[in-house]
Amino acid sequence: MIYRTRSPITDKALASIRAERNMNVVNGEIVQTVYIGTDTRYIIRLTDNTEVVVRQQNHGAGYDCTMESGESCYVVWDAENARVLAG
């Protein structure tokens, strides 16, 4: 999931999310947004300049507002669901 950083999350809150919910949380900036029907694909540049691709389904509450290039964000995902593809 991607969240806007309008209200910065404190380091303590991030640590709590990571520990209690077994979630990964990283800061980034939207580089590109591509609407592809059922999903929106985001290319996000993380604070270490690594770029990741996030695919978010366009379904349900909160998924009806896309983010634009240049917006700061948090990328959050369940640690069990991570897939690293070397390429």
C-alpha positions in Angstrom: 0.0 0.0 0.0 1.1 3.6 -0.6 0.3 6.4 1.8 0.8 10.1 1.4 3.2 11.7 3.8 1.0 14.8 4.6 1.2 13.9 8.2 4.6 12.5 8.9 4.8 9.3 10.9 7.1 9.4 13.9 10.0 7.0 14.2 8.3 5.5 17.2 5.1 4.9 15.2 7.1 3.4 12.4 8.9 1.0 14.8 5.5 0.0 16.3 4.0 -0.7 12.8 7.1 -2.8 11.9 7.2 -4.8 15.1 3.5 -5.3 16.0 2.2 -6.0 12.5 5.3 -7.5 10.9 5.2 -4.8 8.2 7.9 -3.2 6.1 7.7 0.6 5.9 9.9 2.8 3.7 9.9 6.4 2.6 9.9 7.4 -1.1 8.8 9.7 -3.8 6.5 8.9 -6.7 8.4 9.0 -10.0 5.7 7.7 -12.3 2.0 6.7 -12.1 0.4 4.5 -14.7 -3.3 3.6 -14.6 -3.8 0.2 -16.2 -7.5 -0.4 -15.6 -7.9 -2.8 -12.6 -4.5 -1.6 -11.1 -2.4 1.5 -10.9 1.4 1.0 -11.2 3.7 3.3 -9.3 7.4 3.7 -9.8 8.8 5.0 -6.5 12.3 6.2 -5.7 13.3 5.3 -2.1 15.5 7.5 0.0 18.6 5.5 -1.0 17.7 6.2 -4.7 16.6 2.6 -5.3 13.5 2.5 -7.6 10.7 0.0 -6.9 7.5 -0.8 -8.7 4.3 -1.0 -6.7 1.1 -2.4 -8.1 -2.0 -1.3 -6.3 -5.5 -2.6 -7.1 -8.1 0.0 -8.0 -10.7 -1.5 -5.7 -12.3 -0.6 -2.4 -12.1 2.3 -0.1 -9.0 4.5 -0.4 -8.0 3.3 -3.9 -10.0 5.9 -5.7 -7.3 8.6 -5.5 -4.1 8.2 -7.4 -0.8 9.9 -6.4 1.1 12.1 -8.8 4.8 12.3 -9.7 6.8 14.2 -7.1 4.6 13.4 -4.1 6.2 12.0 -1.0 4.9 8.7 0.2 5.3 5.7 2.5 5.4 2.3 1.0 4.0 -0.3 3.4 3.7 -4.1 2.9 3.4 -7.2 5.0 6.8 -8.8 5.4 5.4 -12.2 4.4 4.3 -10.9 1.0 7.6 -9.4 -0.2 9.0 -10.7 -3.5 12.4 -9.6 -4.7 13.1 -10.0 -8.4 16.7 -9.6 -9.6 17.0 -8.3 -13.0 
